[in-house]
Amino acid sequence: MSNYIHTFLTAKKQRVILLFTIVIIANYLFYKNGVIPYQHSQNLNDLLNPLIFIIIGTMTSYITNLIFDLIFKEKNYLTLKGIFSGLLIGLLAPSYTPITFLIFGILMSIIISRLLSILWDINLNPLLLGLLIIVLMTHSITLSNIPIYSKETLINAIEGNIPNTINIIIYISIIILLLSTKAIKWKISIGYILSIFLITSILKLDLGYGLFNILIDNSLIYIFLVAPYSKYSPINDKYTFLYGICLGIITILIRFNTSITTSSLVALCIMNLLLPLIDRLTYKHI
């Protein structure tokens, strides 16, 4: 019983800390994607656009999960968990995303992830899948927004002034919060960062290039808020560092060998799908 209570309290603490982290990111992205464009254009739509995305994303997620629950007679998603993925997709989706694409991406991500869970017991993260669907649907627009490495773009990435980046001070604050409270499986995040940084730095013989590849593509958000979450990471803690390294290597292979702009999302989805196999190979019953 004591182990159960400890696990419950740990999970509750993790949710509270992650929610607090999301609030920090949401406020920053609202300022970056809403307030700053409004200050330049004085167009109220620019200010309201991030809020509209969050509201539509949240409502789409809730209604889809509600219909799913009624059909399959479940009650697992009529809670915060039922709106969580839609809220985050609305928050992280590119600002140029059409509303119809946003709704379709959330709708398909929930249907696919829940069917995989029911039919094959595979926990594919709907947040990752939804963002991936949206970015692939807006691929032609996204291609024009890919930053090309230079000293100037590195500085802009550090300051969060280019698409799909966040000011490094916000990142550092979030990382300190998550690591100090032990709210995540930090070895996954460290393995990912080290593999990306070392490999890309060696390829160009430039440490700045390594840092640039870590900061772009919202990679740190996914690797600190999604990948280390217990449901979507290896059961055996001994293999979490290796899991993070594999994520980084797959991300680099996709980024340098394809035109896919969201390499970190694709890598996370691939590892997510392989997780049941990884757990069977690495987890030993005591």
N, C-alpha and C positions, 0 to 999 in steps of 0.2 A: 504493500500500500504506500509506503514512504517513497519508493522509487516512482510510483505512478504520480504522486503529488508533486515530486520534484520535477518530473518530466512536464507535467501540466503547467507548473509555475514558470519553468524555463520557456515553454512554447508561448505562454502569455506575455512574458517579458520580451521575447523576440518580436512578437507582433506589435507591441507598444513602441518599441524602439524603431522598428522598420516604418511604422506609421508616422512617427515623429520625423524620421529621415525624409520620408516622402513629402511631408509638409514643407520642410526646408527647400527641397528641390522644386516643389510646386510654386512657392513664392518667388524663387529665383527665376524660373522659366516664365512665370506670368510677367515679371518685370522685363525680362529680355524680349519675349515674343509679343507682349501686349503693351506695356507702358512705353518702352523706347520707340516702337513704331508709331504709337499714337503721338508722342512728342514731336516726331518729325512730320507726320501727315495731318495731325489734328482730326483724323477720321475716327469716329467712335467705333466703327466696325473693327479696326485694328486693335483697340483696347479690349473689346468684348470677345474677339475670336478665340483666345485661349480658354475662356470660361465656357463658351459655347461647345468647344471640343470636349471639355471635361464633362459637362452636363449630358451631352448626347452620348458620349462613350459610356458613362455610368448608367444611364437609363437603358441603353441598348443591351448592356451586359446583364442588368438585373432582369429585364423583361425576357430575354432569351433564356436565361437560367430558370426563370419562373416557369416558362412554357415547358422546358425540358423536364423540370421536376414534376409537373402535372402529368406529363406523358409517361414518365418512368416511375412515378409515385415515390419520389425521393424528396428529402427536405434538407439536404446538405448545403444548398447554395442560397437559401433564403436568408442570408446573413451578410456581414461585411465582405466575406469571401466571394459572394455572388456578384458584387459590384467592383471588386478590387481590380481585376484585370482590365475592365472597360475604362475605369478611372485613369489607370496608368497609361493605357494606349492613347486615350484622349490627351493626356498630358505630354506624352513623348512623340506622338505622331508629328511629322513635318507640318509646318504651318500652311504649306501650299496644298495639303491633302484635301480633295473634294469631300464634302460631308457624306456623299453616297459611298465613297471608298472607305471612309472611316466606319460607317455602319456595317458595310459588307465584311470588312476585315474582322471586326469584333464578332459578328454573327458566325462567320465560318470558323473562327478560332475556337469559339466555345463549343460549337457542334462537333468539330473534329476532335478536340481534346477530350471532351466528355465521352464520345463514342469509343475512343481508344481506351479510356479508363474503364468503361463498362465492359467492353468486349474482350480486351486483351490485357487489362490491368497495367497499361502504360500511362505514366503521368507526364504527358507533354504539356509544358507550360503555355496556357492560352495567351499570356502577355507576349511572349516571344513570337508565337505563331501569328498572332494578330498584327503585330508590328511588321513582321516579315511579309505577310500578305499585302499590307498597305504599301510598303516600300517597293515591292515588286510591281504592284499595279501602277505606281507613279515613277517607274524606273527611268523613263526618258527625262523627266524633270529632275530626278535625283542625280542623274549623271552630270547635269550642268552645275550641280552644287557640290561636287566632290572637290575638296581643297587639294591643291598640288603643293608638295613640300617646298618650303623656302624658309629663310630666317624670319621673314615677315609673317608668313602663315603660322609658323610655330608660335610666335608671340601672340597672334590673334587666337590661336587654339588655347594657349595658356590663359588668356583673358576671357575666353568664352565668346569671342566676337564672330565666329563662323558657325554655320549650321551644324547641329548635332554635337556641340561641345558645351561644356560648362566651366565657368571660372574655376581655376585650379584651387583657389582658396576655399570655395564651397566643397570641392572634392576632398581636400585635406581635412576639413572640419567633419565631414561625414565619415571618412575613413577612421579618424581618431575616435569618433563616437561609437562606431560599430565594433572596432577592435577592442576598445577599452571596456566595453560592456559585454564582450564575448557573445554578441547577438548572432554571429554568423560563423560558418566554417571557413576561417580566414586563410587556411592553407590553399584552398582553391583559388582565391583571389591573388595571393602572392605567387603561386605557380604560374598563373596566367600572365601577370604583369612581368615577371622575370623572363619568361620565354619570349614574349613579344619584344620586350626592350632589348634583350641580349641579341636575339637573332637579327632584328632589323638594324640595330646599331652596328653589328659586324658586317652586314651586307653593304652598308654605305660608309662604314668606318666613321660614323657620325652619331654621337650620343643624342644630339638634338632630334635626329630622325627617329631614334628609338622612342623618345618621349612623345614625339608627334603621333606615332602610331598607337600609342596608349591612349592619347587624349581624344582622337577623332572617333566618329561613329557611335558616340555615347557608350563606348565600351565599358568604361568604369562603372556606369550606372548598372548595366546588366551584370557585370562580374561581381559587384558588391551587394546588389539588392536581389538578384534572381538566382544566379548560379550557386551561391553558398547556402540557399534555403534548404532545409533538411529534406523536404519532399522531392526536390529536384537535384539531389547530390548523392554520392555513394554512401551506403550505410556504413561501410568499414572506413573509419577515419584515417587509417594508415595509407589509404590510396587517394585521399583528397588532393594532396599536393601534385601527384602524378596526373590526376584528373584535370587539374588546372593547367598543367603544362601541355597536355593533349589539346585542351581548348585553345590555347595560344597558338600551337603549331597549326591546327586546322584553320584558325582565323587567318594566319599568315598565308597559308597555301591558297585559300580562297581569294584573299585580297590581291595577291600578286599574280594569280593565274586565271582569273575570271573578271568579267565586267560587273559582277555583283557588288553593290555598294554597301551592303550591310553584312560584311563578312563575320562579324562577331555574333550577330543574330543567327546566321546559318550554322555556325560552329556550335552554338549552344543548343540549337534544335537537334542537330545530329547527335551530340553527346547525350541529350535528353532521351532520344529514341533508343540509344544504346545502353542506357542506364540499367534496365532490367538484366541484360546480359552481363554487364559489369558487376552488378551485385551478386549474380549467381556464381561468377568466377572468383570473386574476392571475399564474399561474406561467408564466415564459418559459424555455424550454430554452436553455441556453448552448451 
